[in-house]
Amino acid sequence: MRALFVVPPLAGHVNPTVAVAAELTARGHEVAWTGPAEVLSALLPAHVTLLPSGDHAGPGGYGALHDRWRDLRGVAALRFLWQEALIPLAHAMVPGVEAAVDAYDPDVLVVDQQALAGALVARRRGLPWVTSATTTAEFTGPFAGFPKVGEWVTDRIAGFLADCRAPVDWDPRFSDRLVLIFSTPELVGGDGAFPEHHAWVGPALGSRPSDAASFPWHRLDPVRRRVLVSLGTLNREAGGRFYAAALNAVERLAEHVQLIVAAPADVVGEVREDHVLLQEYVPQLALLPHLDAVISHGGHNTVCETLAHGLPLVVAPVRDDQPIIAQQVAAAGAGVRVRFGRPRADEIQAALTAVLDDPDHRRAARRIQASFAAAGGAAAAADRLEKLT
């Protein structure tokens, strides 16, 4: 089997495909990726086959898009995501995905749900395609209370299809043959009424470009409980006020808690090194087994990686799918939701104390951890792909 992964330039959407591709490769299959090479080359392992598509993101590239999107919230952020990022990305990627299919001759396309060009090209070419669902927000009726917003998103997708002279009576976000969902119903909740071709495989964890060798492991406190603060790769520069509140909260818990902060020093400011370890980047997967809890923005990858290690969370959602993921965590009992905007140290302190001291949160996290393990992860995803082809 030759599998072509079609992905957007977002770390959380790329990382699961790396683990699935590694599993496929170990079984003797061939894999390649297509997407914006200017970003993907730093997210993918060395020496993989990367066929560029969508590298032209307008003046300033994807960095400029991020700078414009960073401070938006709510519906404004959602509109920007679709109108200024995902739809233009889809148009930009189509020629490159067409060329990648010609050059690589894949048997199947594994298409991220936000990389619409992959589904369009697969349909044009009559190739089987699979959805890589790297966030679960769209499986929980996210627009049920905001039908006009949902209609607006649907109209944007239909407009893209019409512009490409494709039928508009289908949804390129979801394959009708196989949807790989990197989570489980135990976290997502709901009534469990999902089609049979929706495969809940749990998180696909695997090696990735990392600076584990350079991390100061000797500075991890052997006595105090260790808590990571991570706002992901896209929100960190907007987190100054939140970092300050988190540091203030842990100042009051310093006798018992060490905080590991993954953020740029110029955003966080000065820290007390006796109970705070500040690193711009951390090897998250390698670090998680050494932690007791995580404070996160609610990114799907970080949440699932944390719960895969049986750790509870404090979740401060920023935008997009993060409020839905945060609600899933809270509803499952595996963590506490706090505010990202107007953060208060006492609120963060209370939430962190709860997830560290209340055994119910850890029991809930371990229940989800067990569901992830049973789902099978990358191996289960590879099984389903082999059956499809």
Contacts in CASP RR format, 6 or more apart in sequence:
PFRMAT RR
TARGET T0000
AUTHOR 0000-0000-0000
METHOD contacts of the structure
MODEL  1
MRALFVVPPLAGHVNPTVAVAAELTARGHEVAWTGPAEVLSALLPAHVTL
LPSGDHAGPGGYGALHDRWRDLRGVAALRFLWQEALIPLAHAMVPGVEAA
VDAYDPDVLVVDQQALAGALVARRRGLPWVTSATTTAEFTGPFAGFPKVG
EWVTDRIAGFLADCRAPVDWDPRFSDRLVLIFSTPELVGGDGAFPEHHAW
VGPALGSRPSDAASFPWHRLDPVRRRVLVSLGTLNREAGGRFYAAALNAV
ERLAEHVQLIVAAPADVVGEVREDHVLLQEYVPQLALLPHLDAVISHGGH
NTVCETLAHGLPLVVAPVRDDQPIIAQQVAAAGAGVRVRFGRPRADEIQA
ALTAVLDDPDHRRAARRIQASFAAAGGAAAAADRLEKLT
1 24 0 8 1.000
1 29 0 8 1.000
1 30 0 8 1.000
1 107 0 8 1.000
1 108 0 8 1.000
1 385 0 8 1.000
1 386 0 8 1.000
1 389 0 8 1.000
2 29 0 8 1.000
2 30 0 8 1.000
2 31 0 8 1.000
2 32 0 8 1.000
2 104 0 8 1.000
2 105 0 8 1.000
2 106 0 8 1.000
2 107 0 8 1.000
2 108 0 8 1.000
3 21 0 8 1.000
3 24 0 8 1.000
3 29 0 8 1.000
3 30 0 8 1.000
3 31 0 8 1.000
3 32 0 8 1.000
3 106 0 8 1.000
3 107 0 8 1.000
3 108 0 8 1.000
3 109 0 8 1.000
3 110 0 8 1.000
3 385 0 8 1.000
4 31 0 8 1.000
4 32 0 8 1.000
4 33 0 8 1.000
4 34 0 8 1.000
4 51 0 8 1.000
4 100 0 8 1.000
4 101 0 8 1.000
4 104 0 8 1.000
4 106 0 8 1.000
4 108 0 8 1.000
4 109 0 8 1.000
4 110 0 8 1.000
5 17 0 8 1.000
5 21 0 8 1.000
5 31 0 8 1.000
5 32 0 8 1.000
5 33 0 8 1.000
5 34 0 8 1.000
5 109 0 8 1.000
5 110 0 8 1.000
5 112 0 8 1.000
5 132 0 8 1.000
6 33 0 8 1.000
6 34 0 8 1.000
6 35 0 8 1.000
6 53 0 8 1.000
6 93 0 8 1.000
6 97 0 8 1.000
6 109 0 8 1.000
6 110 0 8 1.000
6 111 0 8 1.000
6 112 0 8 1.000
6 115 0 8 1.000
6 117 0 8 1.000
6 118 0 8 1.000
6 121 0 8 1.000
7 13 0 8 1.000
7 14 0 8 1.000
7 17 0 8 1.000
7 33 0 8 1.000
7 34 0 8 1.000
7 35 0 8 1.000
7 40 0 8 1.000
7 112 0 8 1.000
7 115 0 8 1.000
7 132 0 8 1.000
8 35 0 8 1.000
8 36 0 8 1.000
8 86 0 8 1.000
8 89 0 8 1.000
8 112 0 8 1.000
8 114 0 8 1.000
8 115 0 8 1.000
9 35 0 8 1.000
9 36 0 8 1.000
9 38 0 8 1.000
9 39 0 8 1.000
9 40 0 8 1.000
9 43 0 8 1.000
9 62 0 8 1.000
9 89 0 8 1.000
10 114 0 8 1.000
10 234 0 8 1.000
11 43 0 8 1.000
11 232 0 8 1.000
11 233 0 8 1.000
11 301 0 8 1.000
12 134 0 8 1.000
12 299 0 8 1.000
12 300 0 8 1.000
12 301 0 8 1.000
13 112 0 8 1.000
13 114 0 8 1.000
13 115 0 8 1.000
13 132 0 8 1.000
13 134 0 8 1.000
14 33 0 8 1.000
14 40 0 8 1.000
14 43 0 8 1.000
14 44 0 8 1.000
15 43 0 8 1.000
15 204 0 8 1.000
15 206 0 8 1.000
15 208 0 8 1.000
15 301 0 8 1.000
16 132 0 8 1.000
16 134 0 8 1.000
16 182 0 8 1.000
16 203 0 8 1.000
16 204 0 8 1.000
16 301 0 8 1.000
16 378 0 8 1.000
17 33 0 8 1.000
17 110 0 8 1.000
17 112 0 8 1.000
17 132 0 8 1.000
17 204 0 8 1.000
18 43 0 8 1.000
18 44 0 8 1.000
18 45 0 8 1.000
18 206 0 8 1.000
18 207 0 8 1.000
18 208 0 8 1.000
19 204 0 8 1.000
19 205 0 8 1.000
19 206 0 8 1.000
19 377 0 8 1.000
19 378 0 8 1.000
20 110 0 8 1.000
20 132 0 8 1.000
20 180 0 8 1.000
20 204 0 8 1.000
20 378 0 8 1.000
20 381 0 8 1.000
20 382 0 8 1.000
20 385 0 8 1.000
21 31 0 8 1.000
21 33 0 8 1.000
21 48 0 8 1.000
22 206 0 8 1.000
22 207 0 8 1.000
22 378 0 8 1.000
23 378 0 8 1.000
23 379 0 8 1.000
23 381 0 8 1.000
23 382 0 8 1.000
24 31 0 8 1.000
24 382 0 8 1.000
24 385 0 8 1.000
25 31 0 8 1.000
27 382 0 8 1.000
27 386 0 8 1.000
29 386 0 8 1.000
31 48 0 8 1.000
31 49 0 8 1.000
32 48 0 8 1.000
32 49 0 8 1.000
32 50 0 8 1.000
32 51 0 8 1.000
32 100 0 8 1.000
32 104 0 8 1.000
32 106 0 8 1.000
33 40 0 8 1.000
33 44 0 8 1.000
33 48 0 8 1.000
33 49 0 8 1.000
33 50 0 8 1.000
33 51 0 8 1.000
34 50 0 8 1.000
34 51 0 8 1.000
34 52 0 8 1.000
34 53 0 8 1.000
34 93 0 8 1.000
34 96 0 8 1.000
34 97 0 8 1.000
34 100 0 8 1.000
35 50 0 8 1.000
35 51 0 8 1.000
35 52 0 8 1.000
35 53 0 8 1.000
35 54 0 8 1.000
35 55 0 8 1.000
35 93 0 8 1.000
35 96 0 8 1.000
35 97 0 8 1.000
35 115 0 8 1.000
36 52 0 8 1.000
36 53 0 8 1.000
36 54 0 8 1.000
36 55 0 8 1.000
36 57 0 8 1.000
36 62 0 8 1.000
36 89 0 8 1.000
36 93 0 8 1.000
37 50 0 8 1.000
37 52 0 8 1.000
37 55 0 8 1.000
38 55 0 8 1.000
38 61 0 8 1.000
38 62 0 8 1.000
39 62 0 8 1.000
40 50 0 8 1.000
41 50 0 8 1.000
42 209 0 8 1.000
43 208 0 8 1.000
43 209 0 8 1.000
44 50 0 8 1.000
44 209 0 8 1.000
45 207 0 8 1.000
45 208 0 8 1.000
45 209 0 8 1.000
49 104 0 8 1.000
51 96 0 8 1.000
51 99 0 8 1.000
51 100 0 8 1.000
51 103 0 8 1.000
51 104 0 8 1.000
52 96 0 8 1.000
53 92 0 8 1.000
53 93 0 8 1.000
53 94 0 8 1.000
53 95 0 8 1.000
53 96 0 8 1.000
53 97 0 8 1.000
53 99 0 8 1.000
53 100 0 8 1.000
53 117 0 8 1.000
54 89 0 8 1.000
54 92 0 8 1.000
54 93 0 8 1.000
54 96 0 8 1.000
55 92 0 8 1.000
56 92 0 8 1.000
57 63 0 8 1.000
57 64 0 8 1.000
57 65 0 8 1.000
57 88 0 8 1.000
57 89 0 8 1.000
57 92 0 8 1.000
58 64 0 8 1.000
65 84 0 8 1.000
65 85 0 8 1.000
66 234 0 8 1.000
68 80 0 8 1.000
68 84 0 8 1.000
69 77 0 8 1.000
69 80 0 8 1.000
69 81 0 8 1.000
69 84 0 8 1.000
69 85 0 8 1.000
70 234 0 8 1.000
70 235 0 8 1.000
70 237 0 8 1.000
70 238 0 8 1.000
71 238 0 8 1.000
72 80 0 8 1.000
72 319 0 8 1.000
73 318 0 8 1.000
73 319 0 8 1.000
74 319 0 8 1.000
75 146 0 8 1.000
75 149 0 8 1.000
77 319 0 8 1.000
77 320 0 8 1.000
78 149 0 8 1.000
78 153 0 8 1.000
78 319 0 8 1.000
78 320 0 8 1.000
79 152 0 8 1.000
81 320 0 8 1.000
82 153 0 8 1.000
82 156 0 8 1.000
83 156 0 8 1.000
86 114 0 8 1.000
86 116 0 8 1.000
87 116 0 8 1.000
87 156 0 8 1.000
87 157 0 8 1.000
87 160 0 8 1.000
89 115 0 8 1.000
89 117 0 8 1.000
90 115 0 8 1.000
90 116 0 8 1.000
90 117 0 8 1.000
90 120 0 8 1.000
90 160 0 8 1.000
91 117 0 8 1.000
91 160 0 8 1.000
91 163 0 8 1.000
91 164 0 8 1.000
92 117 0 8 1.000
93 115 0 8 1.000
93 117 0 8 1.000
93 118 0 8 1.000
94 117 0 8 1.000
94 120 0 8 1.000
94 121 0 8 1.000
94 164 0 8 1.000
96 117 0 8 1.000
97 117 0 8 1.000
97 118 0 8 1.000
97 120 0 8 1.000
97 121 0 8 1.000
98 121 0 8 1.000
98 124 0 8 1.000
101 109 0 8 1.000
101 121 0 8 1.000
101 125 0 8 1.000
101 127 0 8 1.000
106 127 0 8 1.000
107 127 0 8 1.000
107 128 0 8 1.000
107 389 0 8 1.000
108 127 0 8 1.000
108 128 0 8 1.000
108 129 0 8 1.000
108 130 0 8 1.000
108 385 0 8 1.000
108 388 0 8 1.000
108 389 0 8 1.000
109 118 0 8 1.000
109 119 0 8 1.000
109 121 0 8 1.000
109 122 0 8 1.000
109 127 0 8 1.000
109 128 0 8 1.000
109 129 0 8 1.000
109 130 0 8 1.000
110 129 0 8 1.000
110 130 0 8 1.000
110 132 0 8 1.000
110 180 0 8 1.000
110 385 0 8 1.000
111 118 0 8 1.000
111 119 0 8 1.000
111 122 0 8 1.000
111 129 0 8 1.000
111 130 0 8 1.000
111 131 0 8 1.000
111 132 0 8 1.000
111 172 0 8 1.000
111 175 0 8 1.000
112 131 0 8 1.000
112 132 0 8 1.000
112 134 0 8 1.000
113 131 0 8 1.000
113 132 0 8 1.000
113 133 0 8 1.000
113 134 0 8 1.000
113 135 0 8 1.000
113 138 0 8 1.000
113 173 0 8 1.000
113 174 0 8 1.000
114 173 0 8 1.000
116 157 0 8 1.000
116 160 0 8 1.000
116 172 0 8 1.000
116 173 0 8 1.000
118 129 0 8 1.000
118 172 0 8 1.000
119 129 0 8 1.000
119 131 0 8 1.000
119 172 0 8 1.000
119 173 0 8 1.000
119 175 0 8 1.000
120 160 0 8 1.000
120 161 0 8 1.000
120 164 0 8 1.000
120 166 0 8 1.000
120 172 0 8 1.000
121 127 0 8 1.000
122 128 0 8 1.000
122 129 0 8 1.000
123 129 0 8 1.000
123 166 0 8 1.000
123 170 0 8 1.000
123 172 0 8 1.000
124 166 0 8 1.000
128 177 0 8 1.000
128 388 0 8 1.000
128 389 0 8 1.000
129 175 0 8 1.000
129 177 0 8 1.000
130 175 0 8 1.000
130 177 0 8 1.000
130 178 0 8 1.000
130 179 0 8 1.000
130 180 0 8 1.000
130 384 0 8 1.000
130 385 0 8 1.000
130 388 0 8 1.000
131 173 0 8 1.000
131 174 0 8 1.000
131 175 0 8 1.000
131 178 0 8 1.000
131 179 0 8 1.000
131 180 0 8 1.000
132 180 0 8 1.000
132 182 0 8 1.000
133 139 0 8 1.000
133 179 0 8 1.000
133 180 0 8 1.000
133 181 0 8 1.000
133 182 0 8 1.000
134 182 0 8 1.000
134 300 0 8 1.000
134 301 0 8 1.000
135 299 0 8 1.000
135 300 0 8 1.000
135 321 0 8 1.000
135 325 0 8 1.000
136 181 0 8 1.000
136 183 0 8 1.000
136 187 0 8 1.000
136 188 0 8 1.000
136 300 0 8 1.000
136 321 0 8 1.000
136 324 0 8 1.000
136 325 0 8 1.000
136 328 0 8 1.000
137 300 0 8 1.000
137 320 0 8 1.000
137 321 0 8 1.000
137 324 0 8 1.000
137 325 0 8 1.000
138 173 0 8 1.000
138 321 0 8 1.000
139 181 0 8 1.000
139 188 0 8 1.000
139 194 0 8 1.000
139 198 0 8 1.000
140 188 0 8 1.000
140 189 0 8 1.000
140 190 0 8 1.000
140 324 0 8 1.000
140 328 0 8 1.000
142 321 0 8 1.000
142 324 0 8 1.000
143 149 0 8 1.000
143 150 0 8 1.000
143 153 0 8 1.000
157 171 0 8 1.000
157 172 0 8 1.000
157 173 0 8 1.000
158 168 0 8 1.000
159 168 0 8 1.000
161 167 0 8 1.000
161 168 0 8 1.000
161 170 0 8 1.000
161 172 0 8 1.000
162 168 0 8 1.000
170 176 0 8 1.000
175 197 0 8 1.000
176 197 0 8 1.000
177 197 0 8 1.000
177 388 0 8 1.000
178 197 0 8 1.000
178 199 0 8 1.000
178 384 0 8 1.000
178 385 0 8 1.000
178 388 0 8 1.000
179 195 0 8 1.000
179 197 0 8 1.000
179 198 0 8 1.000
179 199 0 8 1.000
180 199 0 8 1.000
180 201 0 8 1.000
180 381 0 8 1.000
180 384 0 8 1.000
180 385 0 8 1.000
181 198 0 8 1.000
181 199 0 8 1.000
181 200 0 8 1.000
181 201 0 8 1.000
181 202 0 8 1.000
182 201 0 8 1.000
182 202 0 8 1.000
182 203 0 8 1.000
182 204 0 8 1.000
182 300 0 8 1.000
182 304 0 8 1.000
182 377 0 8 1.000
182 381 0 8 1.000
183 200 0 8 1.000
183 202 0 8 1.000
183 203 0 8 1.000
183 300 0 8 1.000
183 304 0 8 1.000
184 200 0 8 1.000
184 202 0 8 1.000
184 368 0 8 1.000
184 371 0 8 1.000
184 372 0 8 1.000
184 374 0 8 1.000
184 375 0 8 1.000
185 192 0 8 1.000
185 194 0 8 1.000
185 200 0 8 1.000
185 371 0 8 1.000
186 332 0 8 1.000
186 367 0 8 1.000
186 368 0 8 1.000
186 371 0 8 1.000
187 304 0 8 1.000
187 307 0 8 1.000
187 328 0 8 1.000
187 329 0 8 1.000
187 332 0 8 1.000
187 334 0 8 1.000
187 368 0 8 1.000
187 371 0 8 1.000
188 328 0 8 1.000
189 328 0 8 1.000
189 331 0 8 1.000
189 332 0 8 1.000
194 200 0 8 1.000
199 380 0 8 1.000
199 381 0 8 1.000
199 384 0 8 1.000
200 375 0 8 1.000
201 375 0 8 1.000
201 376 0 8 1.000
201 377 0 8 1.000
201 378 0 8 1.000
201 380 0 8 1.000
201 381 0 8 1.000
201 384 0 8 1.000
202 304 0 8 1.000
202 371 0 8 1.000
202 372 0 8 1.000
202 375 0 8 1.000
202 376 0 8 1.000
202 377 0 8 1.000
202 380 0 8 1.000
203 301 0 8 1.000
203 304 0 8 1.000
203 305 0 8 1.000
203 308 0 8 1.000
203 372 0 8 1.000
203 377 0 8 1.000
204 377 0 8 1.000
204 378 0 8 1.000
204 381 0 8 1.000
205 285 0 8 1.000
205 305 0 8 1.000
205 308 0 8 1.000
205 377 0 8 1.000
205 378 0 8 1.000
206 285 0 8 1.000
206 378 0 8 1.000
207 285 0 8 1.000
208 285 0 8 1.000
210 283 0 8 1.000
210 285 0 8 1.000
210 286 0 8 1.000
211 281 0 8 1.000
211 282 0 8 1.000
211 283 0 8 1.000
212 283 0 8 1.000
212 286 0 8 1.000
215 279 0 8 1.000
215 282 0 8 1.000
215 283 0 8 1.000
215 286 0 8 1.000
215 287 0 8 1.000
216 277 0 8 1.000
216 279 0 8 1.000
219 277 0 8 1.000
220 226 0 8 1.000
220 258 0 8 1.000
220 260 0 8 1.000
220 277 0 8 1.000
220 290 0 8 1.000
221 258 0 8 1.000
221 275 0 8 1.000
224 255 0 8 1.000
224 256 0 8 1.000
224 257 0 8 1.000
224 258 0 8 1.000
224 275 0 8 1.000
225 256 0 8 1.000
225 257 0 8 1.000
225 258 0 8 1.000
225 292 0 8 1.000
225 293 0 8 1.000
225 356 0 8 1.000
226 257 0 8 1.000
226 258 0 8 1.000
226 260 0 8 1.000
226 290 0 8 1.000
226 291 0 8 1.000
226 292 0 8 1.000
227 250 0 8 1.000
227 257 0 8 1.000
227 258 0 8 1.000
227 259 0 8 1.000
227 260 0 8 1.000
227 291 0 8 1.000
227 292 0 8 1.000
227 293 0 8 1.000
227 294 0 8 1.000
227 295 0 8 1.000
227 352 0 8 1.000
227 356 0 8 1.000
228 259 0 8 1.000
228 260 0 8 1.000
228 261 0 8 1.000
228 262 0 8 1.000
228 282 0 8 1.000
228 284 0 8 1.000
228 287 0 8 1.000
228 288 0 8 1.000
228 291 0 8 1.000
228 293 0 8 1.000
228 294 0 8 1.000
228 295 0 8 1.000
229 243 0 8 1.000
229 246 0 8 1.000
229 259 0 8 1.000
229 260 0 8 1.000
229 261 0 8 1.000
229 262 0 8 1.000
229 263 0 8 1.000
229 294 0 8 1.000
229 295 0 8 1.000
229 296 0 8 1.000
230 262 0 8 1.000
230 282 0 8 1.000
230 284 0 8 1.000
230 294 0 8 1.000
230 295 0 8 1.000
230 296 0 8 1.000
230 297 0 8 1.000
230 302 0 8 1.000
231 238 0 8 1.000
231 239 0 8 1.000
231 242 0 8 1.000
231 262 0 8 1.000
231 263 0 8 1.000
231 296 0 8 1.000
231 297 0 8 1.000
231 316 0 8 1.000
231 318 0 8 1.000
232 262 0 8 1.000
232 296 0 8 1.000
232 297 0 8 1.000
232 299 0 8 1.000
232 302 0 8 1.000
235 297 0 8 1.000
235 318 0 8 1.000
236 262 0 8 1.000
236 263 0 8 1.000
236 264 0 8 1.000
236 267 0 8 1.000
237 264 0 8 1.000
237 267 0 8 1.000
238 318 0 8 1.000
239 263 0 8 1.000
239 267 0 8 1.000
239 340 0 8 1.000
240 267 0 8 1.000
240 268 0 8 1.000
241 341 0 8 1.000
241 342 0 8 1.000
241 343 0 8 1.000
242 316 0 8 1.000
242 340 0 8 1.000
242 341 0 8 1.000
242 343 0 8 1.000
243 261 0 8 1.000
243 263 0 8 1.000
243 267 0 8 1.000
243 268 0 8 1.000
243 269 0 8 1.000
244 268 0 8 1.000
244 343 0 8 1.000
245 343 0 8 1.000
245 344 0 8 1.000
245 345 0 8 1.000
245 348 0 8 1.000
246 259 0 8 1.000
246 261 0 8 1.000
246 295 0 8 1.000
246 343 0 8 1.000
246 345 0 8 1.000
246 348 0 8 1.000
247 259 0 8 1.000
247 261 0 8 1.000
247 268 0 8 1.000
247 271 0 8 1.000
247 276 0 8 1.000
248 345 0 8 1.000
249 345 0 8 1.000
249 346 0 8 1.000
249 348 0 8 1.000
249 349 0 8 1.000
249 352 0 8 1.000
250 257 0 8 1.000
250 259 0 8 1.000
250 275 0 8 1.000
250 276 0 8 1.000
250 349 0 8 1.000
250 352 0 8 1.000
251 272 0 8 1.000
251 275 0 8 1.000
252 345 0 8 1.000
252 349 0 8 1.000
253 349 0 8 1.000
253 352 0 8 1.000
253 353 0 8 1.000
254 272 0 8 1.000
254 274 0 8 1.000
254 275 0 8 1.000
257 275 0 8 1.000
257 352 0 8 1.000
257 356 0 8 1.000
258 275 0 8 1.000
258 276 0 8 1.000
258 277 0 8 1.000
259 275 0 8 1.000
259 276 0 8 1.000
259 277 0 8 1.000
260 276 0 8 1.000
260 277 0 8 1.000
260 279 0 8 1.000
260 282 0 8 1.000
260 287 0 8 1.000
260 291 0 8 1.000
261 268 0 8 1.000
261 271 0 8 1.000
261 276 0 8 1.000
261 277 0 8 1.000
261 278 0 8 1.000
261 279 0 8 1.000
262 279 0 8 1.000
262 280 0 8 1.000
262 281 0 8 1.000
262 282 0 8 1.000
262 284 0 8 1.000
263 278 0 8 1.000
263 280 0 8 1.000
264 280 0 8 1.000
265 278 0 8 1.000
265 280 0 8 1.000
268 278 0 8 1.000
271 278 0 8 1.000
284 302 0 8 1.000
284 305 0 8 1.000
285 305 0 8 1.000
288 294 0 8 1.000
288 305 0 8 1.000
288 306 0 8 1.000
288 308 0 8 1.000
288 309 0 8 1.000
288 311 0 8 1.000
289 309 0 8 1.000
291 309 0 8 1.000
291 311 0 8 1.000
292 311 0 8 1.000
292 356 0 8 1.000
293 311 0 8 1.000
293 312 0 8 1.000
293 313 0 8 1.000
293 314 0 8 1.000
293 352 0 8 1.000
293 355 0 8 1.000
293 356 0 8 1.000
294 302 0 8 1.000
294 306 0 8 1.000
294 311 0 8 1.000
294 312 0 8 1.000
294 313 0 8 1.000
294 314 0 8 1.000
295 313 0 8 1.000
295 314 0 8 1.000
295 315 0 8 1.000
295 316 0 8 1.000
295 348 0 8 1.000
295 352 0 8 1.000
296 302 0 8 1.000
296 303 0 8 1.000
296 306 0 8 1.000
296 313 0 8 1.000
296 314 0 8 1.000
296 315 0 8 1.000
296 316 0 8 1.000
297 315 0 8 1.000
297 316 0 8 1.000
297 317 0 8 1.000
297 318 0 8 1.000
297 322 0 8 1.000
297 340 0 8 1.000
298 313 0 8 1.000
298 315 0 8 1.000
298 316 0 8 1.000
298 317 0 8 1.000
298 318 0 8 1.000
298 322 0 8 1.000
298 325 0 8 1.000
298 326 0 8 1.000
298 329 0 8 1.000
299 321 0 8 1.000
299 322 0 8 1.000
299 325 0 8 1.000
300 321 0 8 1.000
300 325 0 8 1.000
303 313 0 8 1.000
303 315 0 8 1.000
303 325 0 8 1.000
303 328 0 8 1.000
303 329 0 8 1.000
304 372 0 8 1.000
306 313 0 8 1.000
306 365 0 8 1.000
307 313 0 8 1.000
307 329 0 8 1.000
307 334 0 8 1.000
307 365 0 8 1.000
307 368 0 8 1.000
307 369 0 8 1.000
307 372 0 8 1.000
308 369 0 8 1.000
308 372 0 8 1.000
308 373 0 8 1.000
309 369 0 8 1.000
310 362 0 8 1.000
310 365 0 8 1.000
310 366 0 8 1.000
310 368 0 8 1.000
310 369 0 8 1.000
311 362 0 8 1.000
311 365 0 8 1.000
312 334 0 8 1.000
312 335 0 8 1.000
312 355 0 8 1.000
312 356 0 8 1.000
312 361 0 8 1.000
312 362 0 8 1.000
312 364 0 8 1.000
312 365 0 8 1.000
313 329 0 8 1.000
313 334 0 8 1.000
313 335 0 8 1.000
313 336 0 8 1.000
313 355 0 8 1.000
313 365 0 8 1.000
314 335 0 8 1.000
314 336 0 8 1.000
314 337 0 8 1.000
314 338 0 8 1.000
314 348 0 8 1.000
314 351 0 8 1.000
314 352 0 8 1.000
314 355 0 8 1.000
315 322 0 8 1.000
315 325 0 8 1.000
315 326 0 8 1.000
315 329 0 8 1.000
315 330 0 8 1.000
315 335 0 8 1.000
315 336 0 8 1.000
315 337 0 8 1.000
315 338 0 8 1.000
316 326 0 8 1.000
316 337 0 8 1.000
316 338 0 8 1.000
316 339 0 8 1.000
316 340 0 8 1.000
316 341 0 8 1.000
316 343 0 8 1.000
316 348 0 8 1.000
317 323 0 8 1.000
317 325 0 8 1.000
317 326 0 8 1.000
317 337 0 8 1.000
317 340 0 8 1.000
318 340 0 8 1.000
326 337 0 8 1.000
327 337 0 8 1.000
329 335 0 8 1.000
329 337 0 8 1.000
330 336 0 8 1.000
330 337 0 8 1.000
332 364 0 8 1.000
332 367 0 8 1.000
332 368 0 8 1.000
333 360 0 8 1.000
333 361 0 8 1.000
333 364 0 8 1.000
334 361 0 8 1.000
334 364 0 8 1.000
334 365 0 8 1.000
334 367 0 8 1.000
334 368 0 8 1.000
335 351 0 8 1.000
335 354 0 8 1.000
335 355 0 8 1.000
335 361 0 8 1.000
335 364 0 8 1.000
335 365 0 8 1.000
336 351 0 8 1.000
336 354 0 8 1.000
336 355 0 8 1.000
336 361 0 8 1.000
337 351 0 8 1.000
338 347 0 8 1.000
338 348 0 8 1.000
338 351 0 8 1.000
339 347 0 8 1.000
354 361 0 8 1.000
355 361 0 8 1.000
355 362 0 8 1.000
END
